[in-house]
Amino acid sequence: MMTRLRRSGVALATLSMVMLTASLVHSDEGMWLFNNPPTRILKERYNFEPTAQWLEHLQRASVRFNSGGSGSFVSAEGLVMTNHHVAADTLYKLSTPERDLMSVGFHAQRREDELKAKDLELNVLMSIEDVTDKVNAAVPKDLSPAEAFAARRKVMSEMEAEASKATGLRCEVVTLYQGGAYHLYCFKKYTDVRLVFAPEKDIAFFGGDPDNFEYPRYCLDVTFFRVYENDKPAKIDHFLAWSEAGCKDGELTFVSGHPGRTSRLNTVGHLQYMRDVQFPYLLNYLRRLEVLLKVYSERSAENERRAQDDLFSIQNSRKARLGGLAGLQDPALMQAKLEAEEALRAAVMKDPKLREEYGSAWDEVGKAIAKARNIFLTYNMLERGQGFSSEHFSTARTLVRAAAELPKPNAERLREFRESNLESLKFSLFSEAPVYDDLEVVRLADALSYLVEQMPNAALTGLVLNGKSPRDRAAELIRGSKLKDVAERKRLFEGGAAAIDASTDPMIKLARLVDADARKVRKEYEEQVDEPLRQAYAKIARATFAIKGSDVYPDATFTLRLAFGEVKGFEEDGKQIPALTNMGGAYEHMARHGSKAPFVLPKSWIDKKNAISLDTPFNFVSTADIIGGNSGSPVVNRKGEVVGIIFDGNIHSLTLDFAFTDVQARAVSVHSAAIIEALEKIYGATHLVEELRGKRAAGR
């Protein structure tokens, strides 16, 4: 928990990674590409060689959630397992004042009882093609940054459109090694996704904020969905078999998921910018939102229900960023990064050919970061929308930009409006998810107030407020808008520029007012920060390949990765923390905290205490290399069987954004045995247990 943040100087001083210097054979480091797995390392360290069939099966059984997070197929009939907190957005949108699914949980006894999610999209990676040479060939070295950015966007959009047309899949070119490589990923998309089972929040997030990022843990952070095609459960060829015994201490396990973003390739100068500018700013912004939503929640039980998903997300982000900042402020970590950087630069400068090709890269990063510092605030307030934070404004901006972008050739559009993403964009835009005016007013009023604080002298700020206070202006904008109506959104979207230009909706007018300035700073950022960084880091990546060979993995990019590690405890404050907890420990944990919230088990668990085997393994930790986005990732054994599901990292894992260590950092998972025990003996979900065991006949 962030209130008890501790760091081991010895652990950080002995960091074996900085990605570019240490031999990866000596640690369980790496978020590996499925088309470049750590075969040699696994063979040398664990005497295990994953076959091509093993990798393909795990790849196609893995699922990405568009809401952020990971999951996996666990039956032939489209059953998908993920975390409760990954499912929280859907649970919130399916809830009503009369039935709060987040709090009370959900259990569909029959297929017809499964609830269709309002706007949940799942993606499964079907194929990977290395298109690095094609992308680089389209961007000659003599182009200016602006020309290079346009040329790269054009060729990437063309490849995506061609691949999507040829395959019928959703295809996108992903950037790896921060520009060192480009791969074409094609996904099968599922948009008919239905809720099957979710436990109560009190056991999914048992221990609440105090236990978040801590260990030992006692959480059943799991939820099941089902994907449908043509109104029938999808038939899945690649799904993960279930291991009821699960894993034991010392066992090798694998994690297949979608880690969000790491910055391990970043230069020290870039990390200092993150430490001094980005993270402090973001933390202040998150703290502001946290206070806002807490105050709103305390006004009524219904307010609390409406805000709980956003509040949890903000609190979790705030704690994670605070832990990351602590790492960036640790002299030992930064010194290790500096030494690694100096060693790589020295190796580059020693070789005349490498010096000519890559020697300028670090200075180029520095120039781009200097530019980023100058436009950081404007970019965040206008383009990232922090000065207008609300669902209404997000919808209005999408509609305004769609009208301007869609008539353009695909290659010239903003990336989010490219053909390969258009169906997903419309699926989200036309969602029937509830939007609450009172919460929208509170959020927008605070955002406008923040805009005034951060940009008090900007002419645009006065135009946005239109002579009113932030609170009055927010109320006017929200209550005068019709964008909650899906039919109105569709009318404006289909009507294109003519409908947008003619609209008198105050939110549409606000989005039009802001758009020119926001586009200007976005263009500046893309061409003078993003593109130079991409080119500079591509040089650093290629220099690394030249010196270290191919046993280097890219930073996380919310693309599918394979991690591995042992089930293994750790030492903290002179005490050995065991790798596994058991279900009986949850009751003891509650008693130690006086049975007071958030250490109160749900009534179902109290009533069924005598029915379960209290020594059943509950949660466990491993040395697998994970980060945010891995939530919901399946944990499998050598046979590819499910032994658990990732749901958290411990407090020591929060520096993994920047450097890997397995001295104390651990991935935290729910054990497969506990899932079966709870489903069968607490929730009576015998049909679900039979499906997981592969014993239930189709149809139910």
N, C-alpha and C positions, 0 to 999 in steps of 0.2 A: 504494500500500500504506500502511496506517495507520501503520506504523513510520517512514515517511518523509513524514509529513504536512506539507504546505506550503500557505501561503495567500498570494495576491497582494493586498496592501493596495490597490494601484491598481485591480485588477479589481473588488474589492468596493466600493471607493469610487465606482466608476462604474457600479454596478448600475443598469441601465435600468429594471428592474422594481422597484419594488415594485408589485405588480399594479395598484394603484389610481392611480398617478401618471404613468407613462410611456406614451407612444404605442407600442402594440404593433407598429406598422408598422416600427419601427427595430430589431427583433430577431426571432429565430425562436422567440419565447416562446409557450407556451400548450399546455394539455392540453384540447383543444376537444371539445365535444359534437358528435355526428354530426348532431343536429337544430339546431345553431347553429354551423356550420363557419366558419372564418376566411376567407370568400370574398373580402371586400374587401381584406384584408391580402395574401392570396396574389396577387390580381390586381395590386395596386400594387407589391408587392415582387418578384414572380417572373413576372408576366404569365401566370398560370395560374388557370383557373377550374374547379374540380371540379364536374361535373354531378351532378344528383340520382342518375342511374344509376351513376356512378362511386362515389359515396358509399355507395349501398345495396349495391353489389357488395362493396366492401371491408368494410362493416359485417358482412354475412352470411358473409363468408369468415373473419372473425375469431372466435377461440375463447377462452373463459375456462376455466381449470383450477380445480377446487374446492380443489386442494391449494395454490393460490396461484401465479399466473403466467398467461402468455398463450400463444397459439399461432395457427395458421391452417390452413385447408384448402388443400392444394396438389395435389389431384387430384379427379377426378369420382367416385372410388371410396373416398372417406372418409379419404384419407391426411391426417394432421395433423402439422405440424412444430412443434416447440417446442425449448427448451433441454434439454441433458442434466441441468442442475441443477434444472430444473423437474420433470423426469421422475425425479429421484433417489429420491423417496419411493416411487414405484412400482417402480423397479429394486431398491430395498432390500427391499420386501415380496415381490417375486418371487424373490429370491435365497435360496440355501440354503448351509449350510457347505461343500457340495461344489461349488456353482456361484455365484460372486459376480459377478452381472451388472454391478454398479457398476464393478468392477475390470476384468473381461475383456471387457465389452461384449456385444452380442447382435445377431444377424442372422438373420431368418427368411427362408430361401430360398424357402419356399412359403407360401401363405395358411394352410394347416393348421398351420404351425409358429408362427404368431403367438400370443403369450402373452396371455391375458386378464388385465387388471389386476384386483386384488382389490376396490378401492373407489374407483376413479377416475371422477369425473363431469366431463363437459365441457358447457359452456353456450354457446349461440350466440344473440346478441341479434337478435330478429326484428322487434320493434316498440317504438316509444317514443311515449308520450302525456304531454303536460304536464298534470298534475292539480293544479297549485299552487292554483288558485282553489277547487277542491273541498276540498282539505285545509284551507286557511285558513278557508273558510266553516264548517267543522265545529268550529273552535276560536275562539270569541268572545274578544275582548280582555279581558273582565272576569273570565275564569276564573283561579283560582289556578294556580300551576305544576303542582301535582299533578293538578288537574282538566284542565288543558290537555294534560298528558302522556297521561292516560287517553283524552281525546277524540281526540287525534291518533292514538294507537295504534289506537283503534277504527275510525276511518274508513279508515286505511291498510290494516288487516287486511281490512275489508269489501271494499275495492276490489281487493285482491289475490285474495281468494277468488272474487269475481264474475268477474274477468278470467280466472283460471285455469279456472273452470268453462266459460266461454264459448269459450275458445280451445284448451283442452287443453294449454296451455303452462305453464311455471313463471313466475309473475308476481310482481314485487315493486315496491313503491314505494320509490324511492331519494331520499335527501335530498341536495340540491345547494346550493351557496353557503352551507353550514352552516345551512340552514333558510330560505334565500331563495327556494328553488324545490323542487318535488317532481315527479318524473316516474315514470310507470308503465312499467317495463321488462318485457317478456315474452320468455322464453328457450325455445328448443328444447333439450331435455336429452338427452344421450347417456350411458348407463351401461355399455354393452358396448363397452369400449375395449381394444384389444389392441396390444401392443408389437410393432413391426416391425423397428426398427433403433436401436441405440445404440452409439457408439464406446467405447473404453476411457476410464476416468476420467483416465488420464495424459495424454491429448490433449484431452479435454473441459475439463479444469482444469489444463492445462499451465502450470507456474509456480507452482501452488498458492497458498498464503497470501502469499508474497512478491510475487506479481504481481497479486493481487486488488486491484481499483480502480486499477490502473496502466495505462500505455500507453507504448510499443508492446506488443501482445499477439499471441499465436500459439495460439489455442484453436479446436478444432472442437466448440464447445458446442452440439450439435444432437442431437435424437432424433426419431424418427418413430413415431407411433401410427396406428392405423386404427380408425374408429368403425364399429360394426355395428348393423344393425337386423334383427330376425327372423333372427338367425344368419347374415346375409349382409352384405357390405360396403355401407354406406349409399351411396345415390346422391345426390351433392351437386351442386346447380345453381350455387352461388357458390363457386368455388375460384380461387386465384390462379395465373395463368400464371407460368412460370419464365423468368427472364432469365439465360442462361448467361454473357453478357458482364458482367452485374452493373452496378455503378455506378463512376463515376470521380470524381476530385478536382474539386470545384466543382459537382457535380450536385445538383439539388434532389431530396430524398427525403421520404417520408412514413412515419410509424410509426402503426400501428393496434393498440392494446393496452389493458391495464387497469392503469394506474398505481395503486399502493396507497393512499397517503395523503400529502397535503402540508398545510402549515399556513401558507400565504401570506396568507390572510385574517386570521389571528390578530392580535389587538392586541399592542402591545409588552408590556403587563402579562402577557398570556397566554404570550408567548414567554419572558419572564423566569422565569415559573413552570416552564416546560419546562426552561430552562437551569439553574435552581437546585435543582429538586426531581425532576422526572420523569426527565430524562436521567441525572443522576448515580446515582439509584437503580437505573434499568434497567441501566446499565453495570456496576454492582457485582453485580447479579443475574446478568447474562450471564457475567461473568468467573468467578463462582463455579461456574456450570454448566460452563463450558469446562474449568476445572481438574478438576472431578469426572469429566467424560467422558474427558479425556486420561488420567487415572490409571487409569480402568477399561479404556480401550483398550490401555494398555501391558501389561496382564496376560497377554494372549494374542492370537493372530491372529484367533480367532473373536470375542473381545470387540471388537477393532478393527472387524471387519465389522459387528457389531451396532450399534455406536455411531456409525459414520462419517457417516450422513446427519444425525443430530441434531447432531453436532459441527460439521459443515460449516455447517449453518444457524445455529448459535449464534455461530460465529466470524464469519460473514458479517454477522450482525446487530450484533455487537459493533463491528466495524470501521465499519459504516455509521453507527451511533449515535455513535461517537467522532468521526467526521467531521462529523456534524450538530452535535454539541456544540461543536466547534471553530468552526463558523459562528456559533452563538449567542453564543459568547464573543468574537467579533470585534467590536470597537467600531465599525468602519466599516459592517458589515452592520446592526448594531443602530441606528446613527445614521441610516442610510438608511431603515430601517423607521419610526423615530420621526418623521423629517421627512415621510414619506408620510402617516402617521397624523395628524399635526398639520395638514397641508394639507387632508386630507379633513374633519377635524372643523371646521376654520375655515370651509370651504365650507358645511358643514351649518349651523353656527351663524349664518352670515351671512344665510341664507334663513329667514324666520320659519316658513314651513310645514314645511320640512325640520327645523328645530330642534325644533318641536313633535312631529313624528313620530319622529325618529331621534336627537335630541340626547342622550338618556340612555343610549344603547346601550353606550358604552364603560365607564360606571360600572357598568352591569348585568353586563358581563363581569367586571369587577373583583370584584364581590360573589360571583359564582359561583366564581371562582378561589379566593377566600378560603375558601369552603366546601370546595372540592376539596382544598386543603392540609390541612384538618382531618381528612378521612376517607381520604386517599390511601393510607396504609399498610394500614388495615383492609380497604379495598376490594380492594387488590391481593392481600393474603394470603388472604382468605376468598372473595370472589366470583370473582376471576380465578384462584384456586386455586394461587397460588404457594407456599402453605404445605402443599400436598398433591400436588405435581406427580408424576403417574404416569398411565399409560393406564388402569389399574384404577380410579383415583378418578374420572377423567373419565367413564368408562363408568357407574360407579355413580351419579354425579350426574345424568347424563342419564336413567337409569332412574327414579331417585327423583323427579325433576322431571316427567318424562313422566307418571307416575302421578298427580301432583297437577294438572298443567296440562291434559292432554287432555280430561278431563271438563268443563272450563270452556267457555263460548262462545268461539269463535275470537277475537273482538275483545278478550277479557279475558286471553288467554294471554300469557306471556312471548314475545317476538318470535321466538325460535328454535323455538318449538313451534307457530307458526301453520300453518294448513293448507297454504299455498303452499310451505312448507319441509319439510313432514312426510316426504314420500317421500325427500328427500335426507338427512334426519336418520336415517331407518331404514336407508338404504343404507350410511351410514357406521357406524352402531351395530352392524349385523350383519356387518361386514366379517370376512373370514377371514384378515386380515393377521396375521402372527406377533407374539406378545407374549412377551418373554423375562423369566422371573421374576427372574433374578439382576440384570439391568439395572433392572428395576422396583424391586427392594429398594434398590439403591444410590440411585436417584433419589428414592424416597419417603423414605428415611432422611435424606438431605440436606435435603429439603424440610421435614420435621418438625423437624430441627435448626434450620433457618432460621426456622421458626415460633416456636420457643423463643427464639431470639435477638431477633426483632422484636417479639414479644408475650409476654414472659416472665411478666407479671403478669395476663394475661387468664385468667379462669376456664375459658374454652373450651379453652385450651392444655392445662391439666391433664387435662381430660376426654378430649381427643384422645389424649394419651399413655397414659392409663389406668395410671399407676404404672410405666411402663417407659421405657427409654431410647429415643431416636428410632430407633436401629438395630434393637433388639429389637422395638419396636412395628411398624416397617415390615415386618420379616420375618414377624411374626405376621399382619399384614393381608394381605400378598401371598400367602403360602403357604396361608393359610386360605380364600382366595377362590376361587370357581368361575367368575368372570366372564370368564376366557379362553375358556370354552366358549360358542360362539355359541348353541347350543340353550338353555343356561341364560339367556342374555340375552333370547332370544325369549320364553321362559317368563315371565320377570319382566315384560317389556314388555307382553305380551298379558294377563297376569294383573292388571295395573293395581294400584290401591292395596292391594287385599287381599293380593296376592302380595308386594308390597314390605313391607307391615306385618308379614307373617308370616315374612319372610326372616331367617335367622340368619347370612347371609353377612357377614363382618366389614367388607367394603368398603361394602356397602349400609348397614350400621349406622353406619359413619363418615359417609357422605354424609347420612344422616338427622340425625345429631348436629349436623353443621355447617350444615345447610340453613337453619334459622331465622335464625341470625346473618348468614349470607351474603345471604339475601333481604332482610333489614332494611337492610344497608348498600347493597345494589344499589338498593333503592327510594329510599333517601336520595340516592344519587348521581344516579339518573335524574330525580328530581323537583326536586332542589336544585342540581344542577350541569348535567346534560345539557339539561334543558328551559329553564332560564334562558339558557344559552349559545345554544341554538337560537333562542330569541326575539330575543336581543340581536344575534346575527350576522345574522339575517334582516333586522333594521333596517339594519345596516351594509351588507349587500348591496344592499338597496333604495335606500339613499342613494347607493351607488356607481352603480347603474343610472341614477338621476336625474341625476347629475352627469356621468358618463362615457359613458352610452349603453350599447348592447348588446354592444360589442366587449370583453367581459370574460368570461373562462372561470372555471368553478368549481374549487375545490380538488379534488384527486384523491380518489376514493372507491372504488377498485377497480371502477369502471364503465368502459365502453368509451370511449376518447378517441382523437382524431386529433391527432398532432403532426407538425411538419415541420421541415426544416433542410437545410443544405448539407453535403455531404461536405467536410470542412475540417480541416486540421491546426491546431496551436496552438503557442505559444511557451512554453517552460518553462526556467527557469534560464538564460536567454539563448540557448537553442537552439531551432531550429524543429523541431517533431515532425511528420513527414509524416503525411498522413491515412491512408495504406494501408500495411500490411505485406504480405509475400509468404510463400509456403510454405517457400521456401528459408531464410528468416529464422528459422524454428523450429529448424532444425538448427544454425544459427549461435548462436542463443540458448542451446541446450543446451551447445554447446562452450564458450561464454563462462563457463558456470557449472560447468565441469568434469564435465559429465554426471552430476551428483549430484542426487538427489531434492530437490525436486519438479521438477527441470529435466531429466527423462529421458523421451524419447519412447517410446511403446510399440514392441514388437518389430515389429509390422506396418509401422510407419512407417520403422523402420530398414531393414527388408528391402526395402521398395519405394521407397527414395529415388531410385534411378535411373529408376524408371518414371514419376515425376510431373514435371510442368513446374514447376520451382522458382520461376519468376517469376509463378506464378498468384497473384492477390491473395488474401490470407488474411483478415485482420481490417481494419476501417476505423472511423473516427470521424466523427461528424456533430454539428451544432449542435442536433439535435432535443431537445425538452424531455421528458425521461423521468425516471422514479423507480422504486423497487422495486415490483414487480408488472408492470412492462413486460417483464421477462425473458421471452423467447420470442416477443415481438411481431414480426410481419413488417415488414420495411423494403421499401417499394415505390417504383417510379419514377412518372413522370407517367402512364404507360400502365396503372398498377396491377399491374405485373409484380414478382415477388419479386426483389430485388437483395441481400437479406441478412436477418439475424435478430439482433435486439438480445440481448445477453447480459450487459452490464455498463455502468457509467459509469466515467469516470476519477476520480482523487482529487478533482479540483476540482468534480465534480458533486455531492458529498455535502452541499453547502449548498442544493441546489435544493429541499429540503423547504420552505424558508422564503423564498427569493428567487431569481429567475432571473438568470443571466448566461451569455453565450456567448463571453466573452473567452477563457476557458480550459476551461470545463466542456464535456464531450463525452459523447455516447452511443457505446458501443462495440458493434460488430456483427461477425458472421461473414459473409464475402462469399459470394454465391451461387456464384461460380465455384469457390471452394475446396471447397464442399460437393459439387459434381458431380465435381471432380477426385479427391477422397478416396474417394467412394463407388465410382467407376468403376475407379480405378487402384490403390487401396490395399486396398479391401474387396471388390472384385469384385461389387458389388451392381448389376449391369447392369440387372436387372429394375426396381429402384427408380429408377435414372437414366432409364430409358425411360418409366416412369410419370410422373416429374416433367416430362419433355419432352413428355408427352401423346401418345407414340407407341406405347404398349403396349396390346395388345388386352385386353379385360376377361377376368377369370378366372384368368389365369396358370396 
